[in-house]
Structure formats: C-alpha cells, structure tokens
Amino acid sequence: METSSELRISPTRGAMTVGAVVAGIMLILSSFGFQLLSWIAFIGGIYYGMRIYRKALGGIVSYPKVLNVGFQTAFFASLILAFFTYLSTKTNSSLIPSMIDTYEEKMKTSDMPVEMIEYVVQLYRKMLSPLTFAGITILMYSVIGGILSAILALFVRNNKTVSL
C-alpha cells in the first residue's frame, strides 16, 4: 500500500532529470574519447537517481520501486543519447558507409564466401540508417540499464520500518 508521501513524489520526474544529466555527462565524456568514464557515469547516474528517490521517501523504499526508478533513469538517458546518435549519423553522411566498408574489409579477410559477403553488405546498406542507429541506442542502453538497475536496486532498497 502506498503512503501519502509516495503518492506526492514522482519517480518519473526525478528519473527524467537525472537521466538528462547522465546523458549530458556521457556525451561530453564520449566526445573527448573517455568511453570507460562514460559508462561509469551511466552506472553512477542510475545509482544516484535511486538514492535520491530513497531519500525522498524517508529512506524506506521497496525493491520494485527503486528498480523502476533505475530503469526509467536509464531509459530517459537512452532517449537523449539516441537523439544525438541520430543527429550525428544524419549530419555525417559518410559515417554509415565507412562503417559498412570497414566491416566488408574485415569479412574479406575471413573464410566467408564472396557471395555471402556481398549479400550481407547489401543487406546492411538497406537496413542501416540514422533511425536504425537511434533505435539500437535506445534498446541497448535500456536493456543494459535494466540489468544494472536490477543489481543496484539490491543495494539501494530498504524495507525496514523505523520504530520510535
């Protein structure tokens, strides 16, 4: 049963705010080539969002509620990251073809038949677009964020009631 304080505190609003900040930090770190720090910021942001929600509820929060906040934080961050992925692949028209060409060269060094390589390359040329990359970004960060949230929620949850 939800208490009146839980009804007034919106986990979604906090998750949107923290998710936006996390995405901003990740974009800045990634633009300077700090991919590992970007992932650390992602994990830390999910954890921070969960801790803020727990503190707002007076320190008592169940596993499903804190898991929800973590997943929402990851999801909102993924939306912003997907938007910038879309913009970067849309404005840099040579990015996707160069990725396909690089992959084609790697396949040619393997034992793959030439017909199969040509088929795969043609398939990639049809399927890969800025919108596809944006969708993959949302899916990837949401799934990874959900898994991380499930783990982090174990450490953040607190079902103990305070007795006076």
Residue pairs with C-beta under 8 A, 6 or more apart in sequence:
5 57
5 58
6 57
6 65
9 53
9 56
9 57
11 53
11 65
11 68
11 69
11 72
12 72
14 49
14 52
14 53
14 56
14 69
15 49
15 69
15 72
15 73
15 75
15 76
16 72
16 76
18 45
18 48
18 49
18 52
18 73
18 76
19 45
19 49
19 72
19 73
19 74
19 75
19 76
19 77
19 78
19 79
19 80
20 76
20 77
20 80
21 45
22 41
22 42
22 44
22 45
22 46
22 49
22 73
22 77
23 76
23 77
23 78
23 79
23 80
23 81
23 84
24 80
25 38
25 41
25 45
26 38
26 41
26 42
26 77
26 81
27 80
27 81
27 84
29 35
29 37
29 38
29 41
30 38
42 74
42 77
42 141
42 144
42 145
42 148
43 148
43 152
45 73
45 77
46 70
46 73
46 74
46 145
46 148
46 149
46 152
47 70
47 152
47 155
47 156
49 69
49 70
49 73
50 66
50 69
50 70
50 73
50 149
50 152
50 153
50 156
51 156
53 61
53 65
53 66
53 69
54 60
54 61
54 66
54 156
54 157
54 158
57 65
58 162
59 158
59 162
60 158
60 159
60 160
60 161
60 162
61 156
61 157
61 158
61 159
62 157
62 159
63 153
63 154
63 157
63 159
66 153
66 156
66 157
67 149
67 150
67 153
69 149
70 145
70 146
70 148
70 149
70 150
70 152
70 153
70 156
71 142
71 145
71 146
71 149
73 145
73 149
74 141
74 142
74 144
74 145
74 146
74 148
74 149
75 138
75 141
75 142
75 145
77 141
77 145
78 137
78 138
78 140
78 141
78 142
78 145
79 138
81 137
81 141
82 134
82 135
82 137
82 138
82 141
83 134
85 130
85 133
85 134
85 137
86 130
86 131
86 133
86 134
87 130
88 95
89 95
89 96
89 129
89 130
89 133
89 134
90 130
96 128
96 129
96 130
96 133
97 125
99 128
100 121
100 124
100 125
100 128
103 121
103 124
104 117
104 121
107 117
107 120
107 121
108 117
